[in-house]
């Protein structure tokens, strides 16, 4: 739940929340169910208080309260004037804030210091409201859709548990009431159907008192039966049943227990009816039988129902499994045998769009999915069929049907000569159809109340299990499925990886793991927004899934990273799989007038060649993916040497972080000279790192590492501040640097719109006129419009700007003219080859001419020979730096070498 004071990253994922809720609901039926549920909900929702209460007579009695990490004693409170009153009126209610001001007389809100309230009613499976579930917080709340779904499932299960407990209590109360009623027959004589009586325990069961119901029951009036005036009651009992009935009564009296007996009775019109009698003996003070009291009712109309009860009991005793598909298999098998049907099935109703991805999709229409089916004693394989053209289509609009003399059922695998079927629709607790239960016959049927009654009774249990099955599948889907792409998520994939690895070991076959990363996805996501990014991921997920071979398994791990398992992967098969993945992503894709042409990076690792455990296999594939991102073709198999390189990178990252924090980095300074006058006109600050164990570490190694591991921004700021302080120190010591000191600005720093203010703060020890900021050509061109704004702000602040490594990128002349740059630095790769390569010389000459036309200066870097310096001067280059003029030196050595040019002014 999105609590305003709890940051989202601190909360668990939706997938983990549903998993933990499912574990909590496993306590259903136990005494501590409600205590476990409120505690689990408080943990999952980061709620301060959770309570479950029974509602009765405008009052609420709490069953469990969890508050601030502990259970509280249960209390009773009036609903009037509380937010629970709204929930008790069959409505869910949310008060996201200021709930105390809305209900100022609610003492519980004040004691709990609640700021917000969310309540849901609790219903039984037949829709009757029993109580409520409330979540309270000491701060405002804004529940998400997934949290509403979690609370709905919890409320459904809590309502079912409360209903179960009420039914159990009601049954116990009913038994007590029955015993009490038997002793108060005199007050009920003329108010009950059937016949209430009091008689002697003699051979004729002489009636002492008979209710008016005797006339309807026997055809004789109470006066005819009392004291055997016209006929004794015993004479009415069928001769074959008299001894059995008397024995049952006398045995119960001997045990001092109530008796129940069923027998046939001949009425005044000579009709034969079935009677059910229940009574008990009344003993005198001496323990002798004073009389018998009881009640007799006509059960002839229930005789057929007795068959139904026996059938249901037989089915219930045969169906030993209470959950899962085994329950449905046993139910269908016993049902068809008991009802003497030729076939039967239980089916789930669902839209075709909810089909499992592994099944070939049907047209977008409602379908029936056979969970369990039996025909002529043989089980049929589960399958999915269009609803249209089956008996279920008729049943969908009617609760119950019995169809006679129809043609074929339209159900494959069932008898083709079926001519009759009986079925019932299965509804969930909200009255919505979710499935069907049906039996089929080859022979025509007469009106069969027996079969329809059996189905009617069994349908409640079947519907409840079907709904539980759907809820479990929904929770499983939320816990194991990625919501954006519909693919298995990371949790499901890691389980699949473990199972596939075990299968590979058992079958002695290879297993390949591919980790797939979508290149440039973060750039698209940041530029066009997460909505476009999610749609792009969903589309790519569908393409990758369509490109799978039947035995391959795909999942989305996180962000733009997918994973693919390829069992029995030979070298040719793996190469084909890689090509399929590249082609699936590489095809142009259009979303909202945006056209994308994407590529992938794929790292691979194989069992058992590279790793033997799932953890190692995943780790090595991740290492291979890291290397694949830096390769042109984007594909890289794992090699053991990669582990050593990654370990060195990791150790270097840690040591670089430590060196930066402990001030173990140094700045060296390389001089810059005017090519026409030969005078010192500035210097460039270069970062150097000497490690105690590794010695001098190349900037070509640790600078890219700092960019990759997120250290380049603090490193760049340290360089700026350190360089500014050194300029101030030289100036105070009488050695001011002529011209400006060049300092490199990283790409990550350059994305900061407030860069000018930040640099001014870091370099406050020296005037802006003494600093030149170097930006690489590729960094400037990442976002040209933003670069124009930032360079203009830096120029207005007084800094000069140089575009470094010019000629290696893809600058637009139109943008270059708009950049507030002062200098173009000619990349050393062109300078090094300019004397031997006509193309490089032409590039250098073009850069110098272009800079001159735009009013910029040029500086050549990497000048190592006098011939290079001479040629650059002849071509019109303004400045140069390199080993020919001077190597980078620490501050003291720099002053020692160039102090004469750094005299006080």
C-alpha positions in Angstrom: 0.0 0.0 0.0 1.4 3.3 -1.0 1.9 4.9 2.4 3.2 8.5 2.0 5.9 8.1 4.6 7.3 4.8 3.2 9.5 4.9 0.1 8.6 2.4 -2.5 12.0 0.7 -2.7 11.6 -0.3 1.0 8.6 -2.4 0.1 8.5 -5.9 -1.2 7.4 -6.7 -4.7 3.8 -7.6 -5.7 5.1 -11.1 -6.6 6.5 -11.6 -3.1 3.4 -10.2 -1.4 1.0 -12.7 -3.0 3.4 -15.5 -2.2 3.4 -14.6 1.6 -0.4 -14.1 1.6 -0.8 -17.6 0.2 1.4 -19.0 3.0 -0.7 -17.1 5.6 -4.0 -18.4 4.1 -2.7 -21.9 4.6 -3.7 -21.6 8.3 -7.4 -21.7 7.3 -9.3 -23.9 9.8 -6.9 -23.4 12.6 -7.7 -21.5 15.8 -5.1 -18.8 15.1 -6.2 -18.2 11.5 -7.4 -14.6 12.1 -4.4 -13.8 14.3 -2.1 -15.0 11.6 -4.0 -13.2 8.8 -4.0 -9.7 10.5 -0.3 -10.0 11.3 0.6 -11.2 7.8 -1.5 -8.4 6.2 0.2 -5.7 8.4 3.6 -7.0 7.3 2.7 -7.1 3.6 1.0 -3.7 3.5 3.3 -1.9 6.0 0.1 -1.1 7.9 0.1 0.2 11.5 -3.1 -1.6 12.4 -5.2 -4.5 11.0 -8.4 -5.9 12.5 -11.1 -8.5 11.7 -14.4 -8.2 13.4 -17.8 -9.9 13.4 -20.8 -7.6 12.8 -24.1 -8.3 14.6 -26.9 -6.0 15.8 -25.2 -2.7 14.9 -22.2 -3.8 17.0 -18.8 -5.1 16.1 -16.9 -7.8 18.0 -13.2 -8.0 17.0 -11.8 -11.5 16.4 -8.2 -10.3 16.0 -6.3 -7.0 16.2 -2.7 -6.3 15.2 -1.4 -3.0 16.2 2.2 -1.6 16.1 3.8 -5.0 16.0 1.7 -6.9 18.5 -1.8 -8.5 19.0 -4.3 -6.5 21.2 -7.1 -7.8 23.3 -10.4 -8.2 21.4 -13.0 -5.6 22.1 -16.7 -4.8 21.3 -17.8 -1.5 20.0 -20.9 0.2 18.5 -20.8 0.8 14.8 -22.6 4.1 14.9 -20.3 7.0 14.3 -17.4 4.9 13.0 -16.1 4.2 9.5 -16.9 0.6 10.1 -20.6 1.5 9.9 -20.1 2.1 6.2 -18.4 -1.2 5.7 -21.3 -2.9 7.6 -23.7 -1.6 5.0 -22.2 -3.9 2.3 -19.8 -1.3 1.0 -16.0 -1.1 0.8 -14.9 2.3 2.1 -11.6 4.2 1.9 -10.8 7.3 4.0 -7.3 8.2 2.8 -6.7 10.9 5.4 -8.2 12.9 8.3 -10.4 10.0 9.3 -10.5 11.2 13.0 -11.9 14.5 11.9 -14.6 12.7 10.0 -15.5 10.5 12.9 -14.7 12.6 16.0 -16.6 10.3 18.4 -14.8 7.1 17.4 -12.7 6.3 20.5 -10.7 3.5 18.8 -9.5 5.9 16.1 -8.1 8.2 18.7 -6.5 5.4 20.8 -4.8 4.0 17.7 -3.9 7.5 16.4 -5.2 6.5 13.0 -5.0 9.0 10.1 -6.5 6.8 7.4 -8.9 3.8 7.1 -9.7 1.1 4.5 -12.5 -1.4 5.2 -13.9 -4.4 3.3 -17.0 -6.4 4.2 -16.7 -10.1 4.8 -19.2 -12.4 3.1 -20.0 -16.1 3.3 -20.0 -18.2 0.2 -23.8 -17.6 -0.2 -23.4 -13.8 0.0 -24.4 -13.1 3.6 -22.4 -10.5 5.3 -20.8 -11.6 8.6 -18.1 -9.0 9.4 -15.4 -6.7 8.2 -11.7 -6.4 7.5 -10.1 -3.0 8.3 -6.6 -1.6 7.6 -5.6 1.6 9.5 -2.5 3.7 9.2 -1.1 6.6 11.2 -0.5 8.4 8.0 -2.4 8.9 4.7 -2.8 5.9 2.4 -3.3 5.4 -1.3 -3.8 1.7 -2.1 -2.7 0.3 -5.5 -4.7 -2.0 -7.7 -2.5 -5.0 -6.7 -3.0 -4.2 -3.0 -6.8 -4.0 -3.6 -6.6 -7.5 -5.2 -4.5 -8.8 -2.2 -7.1 -7.4 0.3 -10.0 -8.8 -1.7 -8.5 -12.3 -1.6 -7.8 -12.0 2.1 -11.4 -10.7 2.7 -12.8 -13.6 0.7 -10.9 -16.2 2.7 -11.6 -14.5 6.0 -15.4 -14.5 5.2 -15.3 -18.1 4.3 -13.5 -19.0 7.6 -16.0 -16.9 9.6 -18.9 -18.6 7.8 -17.4 -22.0 8.5 -17.1 -21.2 12.2 -20.7 -19.9 12.3 -21.9 -23.1 10.6 -20.1 -25.2 13.1 -21.6 -23.2 16.0 -25.0 -23.3 14.4 -24.9 -27.1 14.2 -24.0 -27.4 17.8 -26.8 -25.0 18.8 -29.2 -26.9 16.6 -28.4 -30.1 18.5 -29.0 -28.5 21.9 -32.2 -26.9 20.7 -33.5 -30.3 19.4 -32.9 -31.9 22.8 -34.6 -29.1 24.5 -37.5 -29.2 22.1 -38.2 -32.8 22.8 -38.9 -32.0 26.4 -41.3 -29.2 25.5 -43.6 -31.1 23.1 -46.7 -30.0 25.0 -46.1 -26.4 24.0 -45.7 -27.3 20.3 -48.4 -29.8 19.8 -50.6 -27.8 17.5 -47.9 -25.7 15.8 -45.9 -28.3 13.9 -46.5 -30.3 10.8 -46.8 -34.0 11.5 -47.9 -35.4 14.8 -46.5 -34.7 18.2 -47.5 -37.2 20.9 -47.2 -38.5 24.4 -47.8 -42.3 24.9 -47.4 -45.1 27.3 -44.6 -47.6 26.8 -47.0 -50.5 26.6 -47.6 -53.1 23.8 -50.1 -50.8 22.0 -48.2 -47.5 22.5 -51.4 -46.2 24.0 -51.6 -42.5 23.1 -52.1 -40.1 26.0 -51.8 -36.9 24.0 -51.9 -36.4 20.2 -51.5 -33.1 18.2 -53.9 -32.0 15.5 -51.4 -33.0 12.9 -52.5 -36.6 13.4 -55.4 -36.1 11.0 -53.2 -35.2 8.1 -50.7 -37.8 9.0 -52.8 -40.9 9.5 -56.4 -40.0 8.4 -57.6 -40.5 12.0 -58.4 -37.6 14.4 -56.6 -37.1 17.7 -59.7 -38.4 19.5 -59.7 -41.6 17.5 -56.1 -42.4 18.6 -56.2 -41.1 22.2 -56.5 -44.0 24.7 -57.0 -46.3 21.6 -60.7 -45.1 21.3 -61.0 -46.2 17.7 -57.6 -47.8 16.9 -54.2 -48.1 18.5 -51.3 -46.4 16.8 -49.4 -49.7 16.9 -52.0 -51.3 14.6 -51.3 -48.7 12.0 -47.6 -49.7 11.7 -46.9 -52.1 8.9 -46.7 -55.6 10.4 -43.3 -56.2 8.9 -41.9 -53.1 10.7 -43.6 -53.4 14.1 -40.9 -55.5 15.8 -38.1 -53.5 14.3 -39.6 -50.2 15.5 -40.3 -51.5 19.0 -36.8 -53.0 19.3 -35.3 -49.7 18.2 -37.3 -47.8 20.8 -36.6 -50.2 23.7 -32.9 -50.3 23.0 -32.7 -46.5 23.1 -34.7 -46.4 26.4 -32.3 -48.9 27.9 -29.4 -46.6 26.9 -31.4 -43.6 28.1 -31.0 -42.0 24.7 -33.4 -40.4 22.3 -34.7 -42.8 19.6 -35.1 -42.4 15.9 -36.9 -44.9 13.7 -38.3 -45.1 10.2 -41.2 -47.4 9.3 -44.2 -47.8 7.0 -47.7 -46.8 8.2 -51.1 -47.7 6.8 -53.4 -44.7 6.8 -57.2 -44.6 7.1 -57.6 -44.6 3.3 -55.4 -47.7 3.2 -52.5 -45.8 1.7 -49.0 -46.8 2.7 -46.7 -44.0 3.8 -43.2 -43.7 5.2 -42.9 -42.3 8.6 -39.9 -40.9 10.6 -40.3 -40.8 14.3 -38.1 -39.2 16.9 -38.7 -39.3 20.6 -37.4 -40.0 24.1 -38.5 -41.7 27.3 -39.5 -39.5 30.3 -38.4 -41.1 33.5 -40.1 -40.7 37.0 -38.3 -40.0 40.2 -37.6 -43.8 40.6 -36.0 -44.1 37.3 -38.9 -45.9 35.7 -40.4 -45.0 32.3 -43.3 -42.7 32.8 -44.2 -42.1 29.2 -42.7 -41.5 25.7 -42.7 -38.1 24.0 -41.9 -37.6 20.4 -42.8 -36.4 16.9 -43.8 -38.3 13.8 -43.7 -36.9 10.3 -44.5 -38.2 6.8 -41.3 -38.7 4.8 -42.9 -40.3 1.7 -42.0 -37.4 -0.4 -38.5 -37.5 0.9 -38.1 -41.2 0.0 -36.6 -40.2 -3.4 -34.5 -37.7 -1.6 -33.2 -40.4 0.5 -31.7 -42.0 -2.6 -30.1 -38.6 -3.3 -28.6 -38.4 0.2 -27.2 -41.9 0.0 -25.7 -41.2 -3.4 -24.2 -38.0 -2.1 -22.8 -39.8 0.9 -21.4 -42.5 -1.3 -19.7 -39.9 -3.5 -18.5 -37.9 -0.5 -16.9 -41.0 1.0 -15.4 -42.0 -2.3 -13.9 -38.6 -3.1 -11.0 -38.6 -0.6 -9.1 -35.7 -2.1 -10.5 -32.3 -1.1 -8.4 -29.9 -3.3 -6.8 -29.8 -6.7 -7.5 -31.7 -9.9 -7.6 -35.0 -8.1 -10.8 -33.9 -6.4 -12.4 -33.3 -9.8 -11.1 -36.6 -11.2 -12.6 -38.6 -8.3 -15.8 -36.5 -8.3 -16.5 -37.2 -12.1 -15.6 -40.9 -11.8 -17.9 -41.5 -8.8 -20.6 -39.3 -10.2 -20.9 -41.1 -13.6 -20.9 -44.5 -11.8 -23.6 -43.5 -9.2 -25.9 -41.8 -11.8 -25.3 -44.7 -14.3 -24.2 -42.1 -16.9 -22.1 -42.9 -20.0 -19.9 -39.9 -19.6 -19.3 -36.8 -17.5 -17.1 -33.8 -17.0 -16.2 -30.7 -15.0 -15.1 -27.7 -17.1 -13.8 -24.2 -16.4 -15.3 -21.2 -18.2 -12.8 -18.7 -19.3 -12.0 -16.2 -22.1 -9.7 -17.4 -24.8 -7.3 -14.5 -24.0 -6.6 -16.1 -20.6 -5.2 -19.2 -22.2 -1.8 -20.5 -21.1 0.9 -19.3 -23.4 2.0 -22.9 -24.0 -1.3 -23.8 -25.6 -2.1 -22.8 -29.2 -4.5 -19.8 -28.8 -8.0 -20.1 -30.1 -10.1 -17.2 -31.6 -11.0 -14.5 -29.1 -14.1 -16.0 -27.7 -15.3 -17.7 -24.6 -14.0 -21.2 -24.2 -14.5 -24.2 -21.9 -11.5 -25.9 -20.4 -12.1 -29.5 -19.4 -10.5 -30.1 -16.1 -11.7 -33.7 -15.7 -13.6 -35.8 -18.2 -14.7 -39.4 -18.4 -16.2 -41.4 -21.2 -17.2 -45.1 -21.1 -15.0 -45.4 -18.0 -11.9 -43.9 -19.6 -10.3 -40.6 -18.7 -10.0 -38.0 -21.5 -7.1 -35.6 -21.8 -7.7 -32.0 -20.6 -8.4 -29.7 -23.6 -9.9 -26.4 -24.4 -12.9 -25.9 -26.7 -14.9 -23.0 -28.0 -18.1 -22.6 -26.0 -20.3 -22.3 -29.0 -21.8 -25.6 -30.3 -21.6 -27.4 -26.9 -24.3 -28.1 -24.3 -22.5 -25.6 -22.1 -23.6 -22.7 -24.3 -27.2 -23.4 -23.3 -26.3 -24.0 -19.7 -24.5 -20.6 -19.5 -27.8 -18.8 -19.5 -29.6 -21.3 -17.3 -28.7 -22.5 -13.8 -29.7 -26.1 -14.6 -30.8 -28.1 -17.7 -31.9 -31.6 -18.7 -31.9 -32.0 -22.5 -33.6 -35.0 -24.3 -33.4 -36.4 -27.8 -30.7 -34.0 -29.0 -28.0 -34.7 -31.6 -24.3 -35.2 -30.9 -22.9 -33.2 -28.0 -20.3 -31.4 -30.0 -17.7 -32.5 -27.5 -14.7 -34.5 -29.0 -14.0 -37.7 -27.3 -17.5 -38.1 -25.9 -20.0 -40.7 -27.3 -21.2 -39.7 -30.7 -24.6 -41.2 -30.1 -25.3 -39.2 -27.0 -29.0 -38.1 -26.9 -29.5 -36.7 -23.4 -27.5 -34.8 -20.8 -28.1 -33.3 -17.4 -25.9 -30.4 -16.3 -25.6 -27.5 -13.8 -23.7 -24.2 -14.0 -21.1 -23.6 -11.3 -21.1 -20.0 -10.0 -18.6 -18.2 -7.7 -19.6 -16.4 -4.5 -20.5 -13.3 -6.5 -23.0 -15.3 -8.6 -20.8 -15.2 -11.7 -20.6 -18.4 -13.9 -17.1 -20.0 -13.7 -17.7 -23.5 -14.9 -20.0 -26.5 -15.5 -20.7 -30.0 -14.2 -22.5 -32.4 -16.6 -23.3 -36.1 -17.2 -24.3 -37.5 -20.6 -26.5 -40.5 -21.6 -26.9 -42.6 -24.7 -30.5 -43.5 -23.7 -33.4 -41.1 -23.4 -34.3 -40.1 -19.8 -37.6 -39.5 -18.1 -37.8 -36.5 -15.7 -35.1 -37.5 -13.3 -35.2 -35.6 -10.0 -32.7 -37.9 -8.6 -29.8 -37.0 -10.9 -30.6 -33.2 -10.9 -30.8 -33.3 -7.1 -27.5 -35.0 -6.8 -25.9 -32.5 -9.2 -27.5 -29.6 -7.3 -26.0 -30.7 -4.0 -22.6 -31.5 -5.4 -22.3 -28.3 -7.4 -21.8 -26.2 -4.3 -18.6 -28.0 -3.4 -17.4 -28.2 -6.9 -18.0 -24.5 -7.4 -16.2 -23.6 -4.2 -13.2 -25.7 -5.2 -13.2 -24.3 -8.8 -13.2 -20.8 -7.3 -10.4 -21.7 -4.9 -8.5 -23.1 -7.9 -9.0 -19.9 -9.8 -7.8 -17.8 -6.9 -4.8 -20.0 -6.4 -4.0 -19.7 -10.1 -4.4 -16.0 -9.9 -2.0 -15.7 -6.9 0.4 -18.1 -8.7 0.2 -15.8 -11.8 0.9 -12.7 -9.8 3.8 -14.3 -8.0 5.4 -16.0 -11.0 4.5 -13.9 -14.0 5.9 -10.6 -15.2 3.1 -8.1 -15.4 4.5 -6.1 -18.4 5.3 -8.9 -20.9 3.2 -11.9 -19.5 6.4 -13.9 -19.5 7.6 -15.9 -16.5 9.4 -13.6 -14.0 12.8 -14.0 -12.3 11.4 -16.2 -9.5 9.8 -18.6 -11.9 12.9 -18.6 -14.1 15.3 -19.5 -11.3 13.0 -22.4 -10.4 12.9 -23.5 -14.0 16.7 -23.2 -14.2 17.1 -25.5 -11.2 14.7 -28.1 -12.7 16.3 -28.0 -16.2 19.8 -28.3 -14.7 18.6 -31.4 -12.8 17.1 -32.8 -16.0 20.3 -32.1 -17.9 22.3 -34.0 -15.3 19.9 -36.9 -15.3 19.8 -37.2 -19.1 23.5 -36.3 -19.5 22.7 -33.5 -22.0 24.0 -30.0 -22.3 22.0 -27.0 -21.2 22.6 -23.4 -22.4 21.6 -20.2 -20.6 21.3 -17.0 -22.6 21.0 -13.6 -21.0 19.6 -11.1 -23.4 19.9 -7.3 -22.9 18.2 -4.8 -25.2 20.7 -2.1 -26.3 19.7 1.5 -26.0 16.6 0.7 -24.1 17.4 2.9 -21.1 17.9 5.8 -23.5 14.5 5.2 -25.1 12.9 4.8 -21.7 14.4 8.0 -20.4 13.6 10.0 -23.5 10.1 8.8 -24.4 8.8 7.8 -20.9 8.1 4.5 -19.1 4.8 4.0 -20.8 6.4 3.7 -24.2 9.2 1.7 -22.7 6.8 -0.8 -21.2 4.9 -1.2 -24.5 8.2 -1.7 -26.2 9.2 -4.4 -23.7 5.8 -6.1 -24.2 6.2 -6.1 -28.0 9.8 -7.4 -27.8 8.7 -10.1 -25.3 6.1 -11.2 -27.7 8.6 -11.3 -30.6 11.1 -13.3 -28.5 8.4 -15.8 -27.4 7.3 -16.3 -31.1 10.9 -17.0 -32.0 11.3 -19.8 -29.5 11.7 -23.5 -30.4 9.2 -25.8 -28.6 11.6 -26.9 -25.9 13.1 -23.4 -25.1 11.9 -21.4 -22.1 12.0 -17.6 -21.9 11.6 -15.2 -19.0 12.0 -11.5 -18.2 14.3 -11.0 -15.3 14.2 -7.2 -14.8 14.3 -4.0 -16.8 15.4 -4.8 -20.3 17.0 -8.1 -19.5 15.6 -11.4 -20.6 16.7 -15.0 -20.0 16.5 -18.1 -22.2 17.1 -21.7 -21.4 18.0 -24.0 -24.3 18.0 -27.7 -23.3 20.1 -30.2 -25.3 21.9 -27.3 -26.9 24.4 -28.4 -29.5 26.7 -25.9 -31.1 24.7 -25.6 -34.3 21.4 -25.3 -32.4 22.8 -22.7 -30.1 24.0 -20.7 -33.1 20.6 -20.9 -34.7 19.0 -19.8 -31.4 21.2 -16.8 -31.2 20.4 -15.8 -34.7 16.7 -16.2 -34.1 16.9 -13.9 -31.0 18.9 -11.2 -32.9 16.5 -11.2 -35.8 13.4 -11.1 -33.6 14.7 -7.9 -31.9 16.4 -6.4 -34.9 13.3 -6.1 -37.1 12.1 -2.4 -37.2 9.4 -1.6 -34.7 6.9 1.3 -34.7 5.1 2.6 -31.6 3.1 5.9 -31.6 4.9 7.3 -34.7 8.2 6.3 -33.2 10.3 3.9 -35.3 12.9 1.8 -33.5 15.7 -0.4 -34.8 17.2 -2.2 -31.9 19.9 -4.8 -31.3 20.8 -7.1 -28.4 23.7 -8.1 -26.3 23.7 -11.8 -25.5 25.9 -13.6 -23.0 25.9 -17.4 -22.9 27.1 -20.1 -20.5 26.6 -23.8 -20.7 26.2 -26.8 -18.4 28.4 -28.7 -17.8 31.2 -27.1 -19.9 31.2 -23.8 -18.0 29.3 -24.5 -14.7 27.7 -27.3 -12.8 25.3 -25.5 -10.5 22.4 -23.2 -11.4 24.0 -20.3 -9.4 27.3 -20.6 -11.3 25.6 -21.0 -14.6 23.7 -17.7 -14.0 26.7 -15.9 -12.7 28.9 -16.9 -15.7 26.2 -16.0 -18.2 26.0 -12.5 -16.5 29.7 -12.1 -16.8 29.5 -13.1 -20.5 26.7 -10.5 -21.0 28.9 -7.8 -19.4 31.5 -8.5 -22.0 28.9 -8.8 -24.8 27.8 -5.2 -24.2 31.3 -4.0 -25.1 31.6 -6.1 -28.4 30.5 -5.0 -31.8 28.4 -8.1 -32.6 26.8 -8.1 -29.1 27.4 -11.8 -28.6 29.8 -13.4 -26.1 30.2 -16.9 -24.8 31.6 -17.3 -21.3 35.3 -17.9 -21.0 37.1 -18.6 -17.7 39.4 -15.7 -18.2 36.5 -13.4 -17.9 36.1 -14.2 -14.2 39.7 -13.0 -13.6 39.0 -9.8 -15.5 35.8 -9.2 -13.6 37.5 -9.9 -10.3 40.2 -7.4 -11.2 37.5 -4.8 -12.1 35.7 -5.4 -8.9 38.9 -5.1 -6.8 39.9 -2.0 -8.8 36.5 -0.4 -8.2 36.9 -1.0 -4.4 40.4 0.3 -4.4 39.5 3.3 -6.6 36.7 4.2 -4.2 39.0 3.9 -1.3 41.7 6.0 -3.0 39.2 8.7 -3.9 37.9 8.8 -0.3 41.4 8.8 1.3 43.0 11.4 -1.1 45.4 8.9 -2.7 44.9 10.2 -6.2 47.2 12.9 -7.7 47.0 15.6 -10.4 49.8 15.9 -12.9 50.1 18.9 -15.3 51.1 18.8 -18.9 52.1 22.2 -20.5 50.5 23.7 -23.6 52.5 26.0 -25.9 51.8 28.5 -28.6 53.1 27.1 -31.9 53.9 30.6 -33.3 55.7 32.1 -30.3 56.8 29.0 -28.5 55.5 30.5 -25.2 53.8 28.6 -22.4 50.1 29.4 -22.7 48.5 27.0 -20.2 48.4 23.4 -19.0 46.0 20.4 -18.7 45.3 18.7 -15.4 45.5 14.9 -15.7 44.5 12.5 -13.0 47.1 9.9 -11.9 46.8 6.9 -9.5 49.5 5.0 -7.8 48.3 1.9 -5.9 50.5 0.3 -3.2 50.0 -3.2 -4.7 49.5 -2.5 -8.4 51.8 0.5 -8.8 50.8 3.1 -11.5 47.3 2.3 -12.8 46.7 3.5 -16.4 44.1 6.3 -16.7 42.9 4.3 -19.7 41.8 1.6 -17.3 40.5 3.4 -14.2 38.8 6.3 -15.9 36.4 4.0 -18.0 35.9 1.9 -14.8 34.9 5.0 -12.9 32.4 5.9 -15.6 31.0 2.4 -15.6 30.7 2.0 -11.8 29.3 5.5 -11.0 32.4 7.0 -9.6 33.2 9.5 -12.4 31.0 12.3 -11.0 32.8 12.4 -7.6 36.1 11.9 -9.3 35.5 14.8 -11.7 34.4 17.1 -8.9 37.6 16.2 -7.0 39.7 17.0 -10.0 38.0 20.4 -10.5 38.4 21.4 -6.8 42.0 20.1 -6.6 43.0 21.9 -9.8 41.4 25.2 -8.6 43.3 25.0 -5.3 46.6 24.3 -7.1 46.1 27.3 -9.3 45.5 29.4 -6.1 48.6 27.9 -4.5 50.8 28.7 -7.5 49.5 32.2 -7.6 50.1 32.8 -3.9 53.7 31.5 -4.3 54.4 33.9 -7.1 54.1 31.4 -9.9 50.7 32.1 -11.7 50.0 29.8 -14.6 50.0 31.7 -17.9 46.7 31.3 -19.8 44.3 28.8 -18.5 44.3 25.3 -16.9 42.3 22.8 -18.8 40.1 20.3 -16.8 38.1 17.5 -18.3 34.3 17.4 -17.6 32.8 13.9 -17.8 29.6 12.9 -19.7 27.8 12.2 -16.4 28.7 15.7 -15.1 27.6 17.2 -18.4 24.0 15.9 -18.0 23.5 18.2 -14.9 21.5 21.3 -16.0 23.0 23.1 -12.9 26.5 22.3 -14.0 27.7 26.0 -14.2 26.7 26.7 -10.6 28.3 23.4 -9.3 31.6 24.1 -11.1 31.6 27.7 -9.7 31.2 26.3 -6.2 34.0 23.7 -6.6 36.4 26.3 -8.1 35.7 29.2 -5.9 39.4 29.4 -4.9 40.4 30.7 -8.3 38.8 33.1 -10.9 36.8 31.6 -13.8 39.2 33.3 -16.3 41.9 30.8 -15.2 40.0 27.7 -16.2 39.2 26.0 -19.5 36.7 23.1 -19.4 37.2 20.2 -21.9 34.2 18.3 -23.2 34.5 15.3 -25.5 32.8 15.5 -28.9 30.7 12.4 -28.3 29.5 13.7 -24.9 28.4 17.0 -26.4 26.5 15.3 -29.2 24.5 13.0 -26.9 21.8 15.7 -26.5 22.8 18.7 -28.7 20.0 21.0 -27.5 20.9 20.4 -23.8 24.6 20.8 -24.7 23.9 24.2 -26.3 22.1 25.5 -23.1 24.8 24.2 -20.8 27.8 25.5 -22.8 26.2 28.9 -23.1 25.7 29.0 -19.3 29.3 28.0 -18.7 30.5 30.6 -21.2 28.5 33.3 -19.5 30.1 32.3 -16.2 33.5 33.1 -17.6 34.9 29.7 -18.5 36.4 28.9 -21.9 35.3 25.6 -23.5 37.3 23.1 -25.5 35.8 20.2 -27.5 38.2 17.3 -26.9 39.0 14.4 -29.3 37.5 16.3 -32.1 37.2 14.3 -35.3 36.5 11.0 -33.6 32.7 11.6 -33.3 29.9 12.8 -35.5 29.4 16.4 -34.9 26.9 18.4 -36.9 28.3 21.6 -38.3 25.0 23.3 -37.6 25.2 22.4 -33.9 28.9 23.1 -33.7 28.3 26.7 -34.8 25.7 27.1 -32.0 27.9 25.6 -29.2 29.6 28.2 -27.1 33.0 26.5 -27.6 36.4 28.4 -27.9 38.8 25.6 -29.0 38.8 22.4 -31.0 41.3 19.8 -29.8 42.7 17.7 -32.6 42.7 14.1 -31.5 46.2 12.5 -31.2 45.2 9.6 -33.5 45.2 12.1 -36.4 48.4 13.9 -35.2 50.3 10.7 -34.9 49.7 9.7 -38.6 49.5 13.0 -40.3 53.1 12.9 -41.7 52.6 9.5 -43.2 49.0 9.3 -44.0 47.5 11.8 -46.5 44.0 11.2 -45.2 44.9 12.0 -41.6 46.8 15.1 -42.8 43.7 16.2 -44.8 41.5 15.7 -41.7 43.9 17.9 -39.6 44.0 20.6 -42.2 40.2 20.5 -42.5 39.7 20.8 -38.7 42.0 23.8 -38.6 40.3 25.5 -41.5 36.8 24.8 -40.0 37.8 26.1 -36.6 39.2 29.3 -38.1 36.0 29.9 -40.1 34.0 29.5 -36.9 36.2 31.8 -34.9 37.7 29.1 -32.8 41.3 28.2 -31.9 42.9 24.8 -32.4 45.2 22.8 -30.2 46.9 19.5 -31.2 47.4 16.8 -28.6 49.9 14.0 -28.7 52.7 16.0 -30.5 55.9 13.9 -30.1 58.3 15.1 -32.8 59.6 18.4 -34.0 58.4 17.6 -37.5 54.9 17.2 -36.3 55.1 20.5 -34.4 56.5 22.2 -37.5 53.9 20.9 -39.9 51.1 21.8 -37.4 52.4 25.4 -37.2 52.6 25.6 -41.0 49.0 24.4 -41.3 47.9 27.2 -38.9 47.3 25.2 -35.7 47.4 27.6 -32.7 48.6 25.5 -29.8 50.0 22.1 -29.1 50.8 19.7 -26.2 52.6 16.4 -26.0 55.8 14.6 -25.0 57.8 16.8 -27.5 56.9 19.9 -25.3 56.7 18.2 -21.9 55.4 15.2 -20.1 52.7 15.5 -17.4 54.4 16.4 -14.1 53.4 16.7 -10.4 52.9 20.3 -9.2 56.4 20.8 -7.7 58.2 19.3 -10.8 56.0 21.4 -13.1 57.1 24.6 -11.4 60.7 23.4 -11.4 60.6 22.9 -15.2 58.5 25.9 -16.2 59.0 28.3 -13.3 60.6 30.9 -15.5 57.5 31.2 -17.6 55.4 31.4 -14.4 56.9 34.6 -13.0 54.8 37.0 -10.9 53.0 39.8 -12.8 
